[in-house]
Structure formats: structure tokens, C-alpha cells
Amino acid sequence: MSVQDCQQVVVTVEGKGDSKQHAFASALGEIQKKMMQESEVILRIEPVEVEVVKAVQQSYKERFLFFFFPRIRTHYYVELKVTVNVTTIELNEVTFTQETTSDPDGIKIPVFSKKI
């Protein structure tokens, strides 16, 4: 009996960072978070295709105490549409057997029998 289900899903994610690599890593890290909200037990998440919807580079000049040490700061923002193969476990198809056991953390108290 196979309880695995494989499906292809399109997910839109976005990420920010101080470099291009950080922005893409931030966006791709969001895939797992979004997929965990939709499914209970995920075995594998495999990106198949990545499409860049929006890529923005923002730059501005920053100065220390308004006058000293000017430098240009750059931030990156990406929005991606990712096609993902998701393999999940269908919990509804799993049959569980029920067993009744004694409490493993309980304390066994000896039974005192009265003999007259």
C-alpha cells in the first residue's frame, strides 16, 4: 500500500537581502514555510523551474553624522514564481492499530493483602 502522493505546485515567494545571493536564498527559504502551511507531512520539496517575476536593486548614499564617510548602500529584492514537485504522505490512507498499555511513567505500588 503506497501512502505517498506527488504533485506539482506553483508557489510565489519573495526575499530581501544585502546581496543578490542573500535575496535569492531568502526567497527560496520561504518555499518550505509556505508548503508546510498547506500540507501535514512532507517528504520532499524539489524545485523544478524558477521564474523571476520582479528583481529590484535599491541604492542610496549613507553618511556618518550627515557629512563624514559617505558610502553607497545597496539592497536587493526578488519575487519568484517557483514550480515545485512536492511528495507528501497521505495520513488518511494510513491505518493505525490500537493497543492499550500500562503507563510507562507510572509508579508500581505493591498490593498489600490482609491475612487474618
BELLIN-V183330 format. One record per helix or strand. SS is the DSSP state (A for helix, B for strand). FROM is the first residue (numbers start at 1). TO is the last residue. If there is no record, write none. Layout:
ss & from & to
SS & FROM & TO
SS & FROM & TO
This chain:
ss & from & to
B & 4 & 17
A & 20 & 38
B & 42 & 64
B & 68 & 89
A & 91 & 93
